[in-house]
Amino acid sequence: MHENSTVYTVLNVNKAFELLEIIAESPSSHSLPLLSERVGLSRNKTFRLLATLCEKGLLERDVATNNYQLGVSSVALGQKFVMNSSVVNYAHPIIEALARKHDEAVYMTVIKDDEVLFLDMVDCAQQIKATALVGKRFPFFTTAAGKVMKALDSRDLLDKLFTRQGRKANLPDMETLASELKEIRFKGVAVDSNCLGEGIISVAVVVRDYAGKVVGAITMLGPSFRMFTERLENEIIPSLLEGGEILSGKFGFARA
């Protein structure tokens, strides 16, 4: 295969993954003109990539609207990845035990490209609860999970993050965030209000591996009228810290 052909093939693969990511970001369907603009390709080239992804079952085209959405094969592939992930395999029994003990939704979350990915979940039996967040991503500084995972980073890494992000309007004040992360690092737990929805409290503890590196975070979500301060301090936070220690132990972490 010629070098130009190889480059062209790699470009097509990258653009195909980009299309899948764009469509996966939102549950609504997406039109060809919108997708073409988002990936920076002509409509003809975008259509050919979309047709290939539809042929493989990764996408589906609505014949009535000609819009695209994730296909059955894409969903099945995602489920296989999650179920085969060592993080999920180790974490699921622990988050399940926490969810059953406190009857609140519990998630396993990880950091990916300075964003928090809600990877796995065990839901509660409560009638009033937050919308499920599995598969959703959020900037790390907007969630308790992200803050507890980034709290172990050095100030230099935080500075580099802000440099990469540039002067975006949604970035928090650097000094305020650094101070908050320092307090979280000291306490070992992060608590946030309203960041994942109005009236929603999230609590997170970090999970580490044998080298002390962050693997992820266990996160519990619930409405503020159930997640009141006394319950958080006396019941939920101690349980989450214990769960975090147990899960960290499964990854070989041993506190000095």
C-alpha positions as a Markdown table, in Angstrom:
| # | Residue | x | y | z |
|---|---|---|---|---|
| 1 | Met | 0.0 | 0.0 | 0.0 |
| 2 | His | 1.3 | 3.4 | -1.0 |
| 3 | Glu | 2.1 | 6.0 | 1.8 |
| 4 | Asn | -0.6 | 8.3 | 0.5 |
| 5 | Ser | -3.2 | 5.5 | 0.7 |
| 6 | Thr | -2.1 | 4.7 | 4.2 |
| 7 | Val | -2.5 | 8.3 | 5.3 |
| 8 | Tyr | -5.9 | 8.5 | 3.6 |
| 9 | Thr | -7.1 | 5.3 | 5.3 |
| 10 | Val | -5.9 | 6.6 | 8.8 |
| 11 | Leu | -7.7 | 9.9 | 8.2 |
| 12 | Asn | -10.9 | 8.1 | 7.3 |
| 13 | Val | -10.6 | 5.9 | 10.4 |
| 14 | Asn | -10.1 | 9.0 | 12.6 |
| 15 | Lys | -13.0 | 10.8 | 11.0 |
| 16 | Ala | -15.2 | 7.7 | 11.5 |
| 17 | Phe | -14.4 | 7.6 | 15.2 |
| 18 | Glu | -15.0 | 11.4 | 15.4 |
| 19 | Leu | -18.5 | 10.9 | 13.8 |
| 20 | Leu | -19.3 | 8.1 | 16.4 |
| 21 | Glu | -18.2 | 10.4 | 19.3 |
| 22 | Ile | -20.3 | 13.3 | 18.0 |
| 23 | Ile | -23.4 | 11.2 | 17.7 |
| 24 | Ala | -22.8 | 9.5 | 21.0 |
| 25 | Glu | -22.6 | 12.9 | 22.8 |
| 26 | Ser | -26.3 | 13.5 | 22.3 |
| 27 | Pro | -29.3 | 11.2 | 22.3 |
| 28 | Ser | -31.0 | 13.2 | 19.5 |
| 29 | Ser | -30.4 | 12.2 | 15.9 |
| 30 | His | -28.0 | 14.2 | 13.7 |
| 31 | Ser | -28.3 | 15.4 | 10.1 |
| 32 | Leu | -25.8 | 14.9 | 7.3 |
| 33 | Pro | -25.1 | 18.7 | 6.9 |
| 34 | Leu | -24.5 | 19.1 | 10.7 |
| 35 | Leu | -22.2 | 16.1 | 10.8 |
| 36 | Ser | -20.3 | 17.2 | 7.7 |
| 37 | Glu | -19.7 | 20.6 | 9.3 |
| 38 | Arg | -18.6 | 19.1 | 12.6 |
| 39 | Val | -16.0 | 16.8 | 11.1 |
| 40 | Gly | -14.8 | 19.2 | 8.5 |
| 41 | Leu | -15.4 | 17.0 | 5.5 |
| 42 | Ser | -17.5 | 17.4 | 2.3 |
| 43 | Arg | -21.1 | 16.1 | 2.5 |
| 44 | Asn | -20.2 | 13.4 | -0.1 |
| 45 | Lys | -17.2 | 12.1 | 2.0 |
| 46 | Thr | -19.2 | 12.3 | 5.2 |
| 47 | Phe | -22.1 | 10.4 | 3.6 |
| 48 | Arg | -19.7 | 7.6 | 2.5 |
| 49 | Leu | -18.3 | 7.2 | 6.0 |
| 50 | Leu | -21.8 | 7.3 | 7.5 |
| 51 | Ala | -23.0 | 4.6 | 5.0 |
| 52 | Thr | -20.1 | 2.4 | 6.1 |
| 53 | Leu | -20.8 | 2.8 | 9.8 |
| 54 | Cys | -24.5 | 2.0 | 9.1 |
| 55 | Glu | -23.5 | -1.1 | 7.1 |
| 56 | Lys | -21.6 | -2.3 | 10.2 |
| 57 | Gly | -24.5 | -1.6 | 12.5 |
| 58 | Leu | -22.6 | 1.1 | 14.4 |
| 59 | Leu | -25.1 | 3.7 | 13.2 |
| 60 | Glu | -28.7 | 3.8 | 12.0 |
| 61 | Arg | -30.3 | 6.2 | 9.5 |
| 62 | Asp | -33.9 | 7.2 | 10.1 |
| 63 | Val | -35.5 | 6.8 | 6.7 |
| 64 | Ala | -38.2 | 9.4 | 7.5 |
| 65 | Thr | -35.7 | 12.2 | 8.5 |
| 66 | Asn | -32.5 | 11.0 | 7.0 |
| 67 | Asn | -30.8 | 11.7 | 10.4 |
| 68 | Tyr | -28.3 | 9.4 | 12.1 |
| 69 | Gln | -28.2 | 7.9 | 15.6 |
| 70 | Leu | -26.2 | 5.1 | 17.3 |
| 71 | Gly | -26.9 | 1.6 | 16.1 |
| 72 | Val | -27.5 | -1.6 | 17.9 |
| 73 | Ser | -23.9 | -2.9 | 17.3 |
| 74 | Ser | -22.4 | 0.3 | 18.7 |
| 75 | Val | -24.5 | -0.1 | 21.9 |
| 76 | Ala | -23.5 | -3.8 | 22.2 |
| 77 | Leu | -19.8 | -3.0 | 21.7 |
| 78 | Gly | -20.0 | -0.4 | 24.4 |
| 79 | Gln | -21.6 | -2.8 | 26.8 |
| 80 | Lys | -19.0 | -5.5 | 26.1 |
| 81 | Phe | -16.2 | -3.0 | 26.8 |
| 82 | Val | -17.7 | -2.0 | 30.1 |
| 83 | Met | -18.4 | -5.5 | 31.2 |
| 84 | Asn | -14.9 | -6.6 | 30.3 |
| 85 | Ser | -13.2 | -3.6 | 31.9 |
| 86 | Ser | -11.1 | -4.6 | 34.9 |
| 87 | Val | -12.1 | -1.4 | 36.6 |
| 88 | Val | -15.8 | -2.3 | 36.3 |
| 89 | Asn | -15.2 | -6.0 | 37.2 |
| 90 | Tyr | -13.5 | -5.0 | 40.5 |
| 91 | Ala | -15.7 | -2.0 | 41.2 |
| 92 | His | -19.2 | -3.3 | 40.5 |
| 93 | Pro | -19.7 | -5.6 | 43.6 |
| 94 | Ile | -18.5 | -2.7 | 45.8 |
| 95 | Ile | -20.7 | 0.0 | 44.3 |
| 96 | Glu | -23.6 | -2.5 | 44.4 |
| 97 | Ala | -23.1 | -3.1 | 48.1 |
| 98 | Leu | -22.9 | 0.7 | 48.7 |
| 99 | Ala | -26.1 | 1.3 | 46.7 |
| 100 | Arg | -28.0 | -1.4 | 48.5 |
| 101 | Lys | -26.8 | -0.3 | 52.0 |
| 102 | His | -27.7 | 3.4 | 51.5 |
| 103 | Asp | -30.4 | 3.0 | 48.8 |
| 104 | Glu | -28.8 | 5.8 | 46.6 |
| 105 | Ala | -27.3 | 5.6 | 43.1 |
| 106 | Val | -23.6 | 4.8 | 43.1 |
| 107 | Tyr | -21.2 | 5.2 | 40.2 |
| 108 | Met | -17.7 | 4.2 | 39.2 |
| 109 | Thr | -16.1 | 7.1 | 37.4 |
| 110 | Val | -12.7 | 7.6 | 35.7 |
| 111 | Ile | -10.8 | 10.6 | 34.3 |
| 112 | Lys | -10.4 | 10.8 | 30.5 |
| 113 | Asp | -8.7 | 13.8 | 28.9 |
| 114 | Asp | -9.5 | 16.1 | 31.9 |
| 115 | Glu | -13.1 | 15.0 | 31.9 |
| 116 | Val | -15.0 | 12.7 | 34.2 |
| 117 | Leu | -16.6 | 9.7 | 32.5 |
| 118 | Phe | -19.4 | 7.9 | 34.4 |
| 119 | Leu | -18.5 | 4.4 | 33.6 |
| 120 | Asp | -20.7 | 2.1 | 35.6 |
| 121 | Met | -23.7 | 2.5 | 37.9 |
| 122 | Val | -25.9 | 0.7 | 40.4 |
| 123 | Asp | -29.2 | 2.5 | 40.8 |
| 124 | Cys | -31.4 | 2.8 | 43.9 |
| 125 | Ala | -35.0 | 1.9 | 44.5 |
| 126 | Gln | -36.0 | 5.4 | 45.4 |
| 127 | Gln | -38.9 | 7.0 | 43.4 |
| 128 | Ile | -37.2 | 10.4 | 43.4 |
| 129 | Lys | -33.6 | 10.2 | 42.0 |
| 130 | Ala | -31.3 | 11.9 | 39.5 |
| 131 | Thr | -31.2 | 11.0 | 35.8 |
| 132 | Ala | -28.8 | 8.1 | 35.0 |
| 133 | Leu | -25.4 | 9.4 | 33.9 |
| 134 | Val | -23.7 | 6.3 | 32.6 |
| 135 | Gly | -21.6 | 7.2 | 29.5 |
| 136 | Lys | -21.8 | 10.9 | 30.2 |
| 137 | Arg | -18.8 | 13.2 | 30.5 |
| 138 | Phe | -18.2 | 16.3 | 32.5 |
| 139 | Pro | -15.3 | 18.7 | 32.9 |
| 140 | Phe | -13.4 | 17.5 | 36.0 |
| 141 | Phe | -13.9 | 20.8 | 37.9 |
| 142 | Thr | -17.7 | 20.6 | 37.7 |
| 143 | Thr | -18.1 | 17.3 | 39.7 |
| 144 | Ala | -17.1 | 15.9 | 43.1 |
| 145 | Ala | -15.6 | 12.9 | 41.3 |
| 146 | Gly | -13.4 | 15.0 | 39.1 |
| 147 | Lys | -12.2 | 17.1 | 42.0 |
| 148 | Val | -11.3 | 14.2 | 44.2 |
| 149 | Met | -9.3 | 12.5 | 41.4 |
| 150 | Lys | -7.5 | 15.7 | 40.4 |
| 151 | Ala | -6.9 | 16.6 | 44.1 |
| 152 | Leu | -3.8 | 14.3 | 44.0 |
| 153 | Asp | -2.3 | 16.2 | 41.1 |
| 154 | Ser | 0.5 | 18.8 | 41.7 |
| 155 | Arg | -0.1 | 22.5 | 41.2 |
| 156 | Asp | 2.1 | 22.3 | 38.1 |
| 157 | Leu | -0.3 | 19.9 | 36.4 |
| 158 | Leu | -3.2 | 22.2 | 37.3 |
| 159 | Asp | -1.4 | 25.1 | 35.8 |
| 160 | Lys | -0.8 | 23.1 | 32.6 |
| 161 | Leu | -4.5 | 22.2 | 32.4 |
| 162 | Phe | -5.5 | 25.8 | 32.5 |
| 163 | Thr | -2.9 | 26.6 | 29.9 |
| 164 | Arg | -4.3 | 23.9 | 27.6 |
| 165 | Gln | -7.9 | 25.0 | 28.2 |
| 166 | Gly | -7.0 | 28.7 | 27.4 |
| 167 | Arg | -9.3 | 31.5 | 28.6 |
| 168 | Lys | -12.6 | 29.6 | 28.4 |
| 169 | Ala | -15.5 | 31.4 | 30.1 |
| 170 | Asn | -16.5 | 28.3 | 32.1 |
| 171 | Leu | -13.2 | 27.8 | 33.8 |
| 172 | Pro | -13.2 | 28.4 | 37.5 |
| 173 | Asp | -10.9 | 30.7 | 39.3 |
| 174 | Met | -7.5 | 29.0 | 39.6 |
| 175 | Glu | -6.7 | 30.0 | 43.2 |
| 176 | Thr | -10.2 | 29.1 | 44.4 |
| 177 | Leu | -10.0 | 25.7 | 42.7 |
| 178 | Ala | -6.5 | 25.0 | 44.0 |
| 179 | Ser | -7.6 | 25.8 | 47.5 |
| 180 | Glu | -10.6 | 23.5 | 47.2 |
| 181 | Leu | -8.5 | 20.7 | 45.9 |
| 182 | Lys | -6.1 | 21.1 | 48.7 |
| 183 | Glu | -8.9 | 20.7 | 51.3 |
| 184 | Ile | -10.3 | 17.7 | 49.4 |
| 185 | Arg | -6.8 | 16.1 | 49.4 |
| 186 | Phe | -6.7 | 16.6 | 53.2 |
| 187 | Lys | -10.1 | 15.1 | 53.8 |
| 188 | Gly | -10.0 | 12.4 | 51.2 |
| 189 | Val | -13.6 | 13.1 | 50.1 |
| 190 | Ala | -15.3 | 15.7 | 47.8 |
| 191 | Val | -18.9 | 16.9 | 48.2 |
| 192 | Asp | -20.7 | 19.0 | 45.6 |
| 193 | Ser | -24.1 | 20.6 | 45.5 |
| 194 | Asn | -26.2 | 21.2 | 42.3 |
| 195 | Cys | -23.3 | 20.5 | 39.9 |
| 196 | Leu | -25.0 | 17.5 | 38.4 |
| 197 | Gly | -28.5 | 18.9 | 38.6 |
| 198 | Glu | -30.6 | 21.2 | 40.7 |
| 199 | Gly | -30.9 | 19.9 | 44.3 |
| 200 | Ile | -28.5 | 17.0 | 43.6 |
| 201 | Ile | -25.7 | 16.2 | 46.1 |
| 202 | Ser | -22.7 | 14.2 | 44.9 |
| 203 | Val | -20.1 | 12.6 | 47.1 |
| 204 | Ala | -16.9 | 11.0 | 45.8 |
| 205 | Val | -13.8 | 9.2 | 47.1 |
| 206 | Val | -10.7 | 8.3 | 45.1 |
| 207 | Val | -9.5 | 4.8 | 44.1 |
| 208 | Arg | -5.8 | 4.2 | 43.6 |
| 209 | Asp | -3.5 | 1.4 | 42.4 |
| 210 | Tyr | -0.4 | -0.2 | 43.7 |
| 211 | Ala | 1.7 | 2.8 | 42.7 |
| 212 | Gly | -0.7 | 5.3 | 44.3 |
| 213 | Lys | -1.9 | 6.4 | 40.8 |
| 214 | Val | -5.5 | 7.4 | 40.5 |
| 215 | Val | -7.7 | 4.6 | 39.0 |
| 216 | Gly | -11.0 | 6.4 | 39.4 |
| 217 | Ala | -13.5 | 7.5 | 42.0 |
| 218 | Ile | -16.6 | 6.0 | 43.6 |
| 219 | Thr | -19.4 | 8.5 | 43.5 |
| 220 | Met | -22.8 | 8.6 | 45.2 |
| 221 | Leu | -25.6 | 10.8 | 44.0 |
| 222 | Gly | -28.9 | 11.8 | 45.7 |
| 223 | Pro | -31.3 | 14.6 | 46.3 |
| 224 | Ser | -30.4 | 17.1 | 48.9 |
| 225 | Phe | -33.4 | 16.3 | 51.1 |
| 226 | Arg | -32.0 | 12.8 | 51.6 |
| 227 | Met | -28.3 | 13.7 | 51.5 |
| 228 | Phe | -28.4 | 16.0 | 54.5 |
| 229 | Thr | -25.2 | 16.9 | 56.4 |
| 230 | Glu | -25.7 | 14.6 | 59.4 |
| 231 | Arg | -26.3 | 11.6 | 57.1 |
| 232 | Leu | -23.4 | 12.4 | 54.9 |
| 233 | Glu | -20.9 | 12.8 | 57.8 |
| 234 | Asn | -22.1 | 9.8 | 59.9 |
| 235 | Glu | -23.2 | 7.3 | 57.3 |
| 236 | Ile | -22.3 | 7.9 | 53.7 |
| 237 | Ile | -18.8 | 9.4 | 53.8 |
| 238 | Pro | -17.5 | 6.7 | 56.2 |
| 239 | Ser | -19.0 | 4.0 | 53.9 |
| 240 | Leu | -17.6 | 5.5 | 50.7 |
| 241 | Leu | -14.1 | 5.9 | 52.3 |
| 242 | Glu | -14.2 | 2.2 | 53.3 |
| 243 | Gly | -15.4 | 1.2 | 49.9 |
| 244 | Gly | -12.6 | 3.2 | 48.3 |
| 245 | Glu | -10.0 | 1.6 | 50.5 |
| 246 | Ile | -11.3 | -1.9 | 49.6 |
| 247 | Leu | -11.4 | -1.2 | 45.9 |
| 248 | Ser | -7.9 | 0.4 | 46.0 |
| 249 | Gly | -6.7 | -2.8 | 47.7 |
| 250 | Lys | -7.9 | -4.8 | 44.8 |
| 251 | Phe | -5.6 | -2.7 | 42.6 |
| 252 | Gly | -2.7 | -3.4 | 45.0 |
| 253 | Phe | -2.8 | -0.1 | 46.9 |
| 254 | Ala | -1.5 | -0.3 | 50.5 |
| 255 | Arg | -1.5 | 2.8 | 52.7 |
| 256 | Ala | 1.9 | 3.5 | 54.2 |
